Amino acid sequence: MTTQSVILNIKNVELSDDQFYQLCQINEDWKLEQTAKGELIIMPPVGAISGNRESEFNADVVIWNRQSKLGKVFSSSTVFTLPNGGKRSPDVAWIANERWESLTIQEKEKFAKICPDFVIELRSRTDSLSQLQEKMQEYLNSGLRLGWLIDTQNQQVEIYRQNQSVEIVSLPTSLSGENVLPGFILELPVFKD
């Protein structure tokens, strides 16, 4: 069993959005992403610890969103087609209602051509930190307003915001949704694996 991502250079293949969608549909047991640079990333399934953490973070955002009714929350199974050409799946994603509603039903049914307003990426043991940082930059370059890269191995969070340097905060900490997710607070402990 593969325990790390496999990266294939498909830059000269030039998959269309529909072809990438079809590739994902016929390989449903694999989690696939495509970078803006034209690399196809084949990711292994996550282990139980990472899966639980992802689920907890998603639940926290869902609970906040049910109260605020400000947008839509998406799981790690969702692929977004970013304006820069990448096709990415954040561990947790949120899009404001007005931006989501601007999409057609056909756009919503496939890999929506939109960058989330907010994402959480959780680094698991098999994830390369530099690849996740590159992914966060892809989101920022595509219009992300706020992103958290939670790195349990280094016990820190990297906070990504438009037109600002990346802020690094040590765990334990509280993270604020700022003006993107108003009133949302995520309490992060020191993680023990």
Number of C-alpha atoms within 10 A of each C-alpha: 5 10 13 14 17 13 15 12 13 15 14 8 8 10 14 9 15 11 11 17 17 12 13 16 11 9 11 10 10 14 18 24 22 24 21 18 13 19 17 21 19 17 18 18 16 15 12 9 12 17 15 12 15 19 15 12 19 20 15 14 21 19 13 16 18 12 8 13 12 17 18 18 20 19 17 18 13 17 24 22 22 23 16 15 17 24 27 24 23 23 22 26 23 25 22 17 12 10 14 17 13 10 13 10 10 9 14 15 8 15 20 20 18 21 27 28 21 25 25 21 24 22 19 18 17 14 17 13 16 9 10 16 16 13 20 24 17 23 27 21 15 19 19 22 18 22 27 22 22 21 21 20 14 13 16 19 25 17 19 24 17 14 9 8 9 16 11 14 15 15 18 14 14 12 15 14 17 11 10 16 21 13 11 17 15 13 12 17 13 14 14 7 8
